[in-house]
Amino acid sequence: MLKRSSKSKSGQYPLAFKVKAIKRVERGEGVWPVARDLGVTRKALYGWIRAFKAHGISVTVHLI
């Protein structure tokens, strides 16, 4: 399980954190429960998912 508040000093979440969150949603967990469990906004998680689907992993590192 990922721990909450994995933000770096720059305010960005590590790529591994984002990918694990996206994979949880892809496996069928709802966006709201995953976001709440990880301490991120639904908007952020939806953005990561959208970027991942459109551009792959490399783009997600630059988001929130």
Beta strands, then each sheet from edge to edge (+ up, - down):
end
